Amino acid sequence: MSEALAGLGAKKGTEISKQGDWTIVIEPDKNVIWSFAPENHPAYPAMVKRAVISEHGSVFVKMDINCKASKEACDALVHEFIQLNENMRSSFQTEEKKLD
């Protein structure tokens, strides 16, 4: 996971920040958000890649997860991010309606 984080950090244009204990890397040119679990998280080591995609007037989030923890911890992480994705998608659709 640290190799992936280092590689992303070396890419031009990426933005790295902390949200709570999580390390977040944004690739704005690709509309991709990477989330790296902190060492104190039950799903550590884990990283989540989310790509925000808009097609045919709809917004959705394509998600890939790499989780090396227990099945239970990884399943909980998946459910947590499914909810975050739904919140993000709803937010984007609300913003698009305001612009219309």
C-alpha positions as CSV (number, residue, x, y, z in Angstrom):
1,M,0.0,0.0,0.0
2,S,2.8,2.4,0.8
3,E,4.3,1.8,-2.7
4,A,1.0,2.7,-4.3
5,L,0.8,5.9,-2.1
6,A,4.4,6.8,-3.0
7,G,3.7,6.3,-6.7
8,L,0.5,8.4,-6.6
9,G,2.3,11.1,-4.7
10,A,5.0,11.3,-7.4
11,K,2.4,11.9,-10.2
12,K,2.1,15.5,-11.4
13,G,-1.2,17.2,-10.3
14,T,-2.1,14.8,-7.5
15,E,-3.4,16.3,-4.3
16,I,-2.6,14.6,-1.0
17,S,-4.4,15.4,2.2
18,K,-5.5,13.9,5.5
19,Q,-9.1,13.4,6.5
20,G,-9.1,12.2,10.0
21,D,-6.5,9.5,10.1
22,W,-7.1,8.6,6.4
23,T,-4.7,9.6,3.7
24,I,-6.6,10.9,0.6
25,V,-5.1,11.3,-2.8
26,I,-7.0,13.0,-5.5
27,E,-6.2,12.7,-9.2
28,P,-8.3,15.7,-10.5
29,D,-7.6,15.0,-14.2
30,K,-9.1,11.5,-13.8
31,N,-11.8,12.3,-11.3
32,V,-10.3,9.6,-9.0
33,I,-10.1,9.6,-5.3
34,W,-7.8,7.2,-3.4
35,S,-8.4,6.5,0.3
36,F,-5.7,4.8,2.4
37,A,-6.8,3.3,5.7
38,P,-4.7,4.3,8.7
39,E,-2.9,1.7,10.8
40,N,-5.4,2.0,13.6
41,H,-8.4,1.0,11.3
42,P,-9.7,-2.5,11.5
43,A,-9.4,-3.0,7.7
44,Y,-5.7,-1.9,7.6
45,P,-3.9,-2.4,5.3
46,A,-6.5,-1.2,2.8
47,M,-6.9,1.3,0.0
48,V,-10.0,2.3,-1.9
49,K,-10.0,3.7,-5.4
50,R,-13.2,5.6,-6.5
51,A,-13.7,7.0,-9.9
52,V,-16.5,9.5,-10.4
53,I,-18.1,8.9,-13.8
54,S,-20.9,10.9,-15.5
55,E,-22.7,9.2,-18.4
56,H,-26.0,9.9,-20.1
57,G,-27.0,12.4,-17.4
58,S,-26.3,10.1,-14.5
59,V,-23.4,10.1,-12.0
60,F,-22.0,6.9,-10.6
61,V,-18.9,5.9,-8.7
62,K,-16.8,2.9,-9.8
63,M,-15.0,1.5,-6.8
64,D,-12.0,-0.9,-6.4
65,I,-10.9,-2.0,-3.0
66,N,-7.6,-3.7,-2.0
67,C,-8.0,-4.9,1.6
68,K,-5.6,-7.3,3.3
69,A,-7.4,-7.5,6.7
70,S,-10.0,-10.1,7.9
71,K,-13.0,-10.8,5.8
72,E,-15.3,-9.2,8.4
73,A,-13.2,-5.9,8.5
74,C,-13.0,-5.8,4.7
75,D,-16.7,-6.4,4.3
76,A,-17.4,-3.6,6.8
77,L,-15.1,-1.3,4.8
78,V,-17.0,-2.1,1.6
79,H,-20.3,-1.3,3.2
80,E,-18.9,2.0,4.6
81,F,-17.7,3.1,1.2
82,I,-20.9,2.0,-0.6
83,Q,-22.8,4.4,1.7
84,L,-20.2,7.2,1.1
85,N,-20.5,6.6,-2.7
86,E,-24.2,6.9,-2.5
87,N,-23.9,10.2,-0.5
88,M,-21.4,11.5,-3.1
89,R,-23.5,10.5,-6.1
90,S,-26.6,12.2,-4.5
91,S,-24.6,15.3,-3.8
92,F,-23.4,15.5,-7.4
93,Q,-26.9,15.0,-8.8
94,T,-28.3,17.7,-6.5
95,E,-25.6,20.1,-7.7
96,E,-26.3,19.3,-11.4
97,K,-30.0,20.0,-10.9
98,K,-29.1,23.4,-9.3
99,L,-27.1,24.2,-12.4
100,D,-29.9,23.4,-14.9
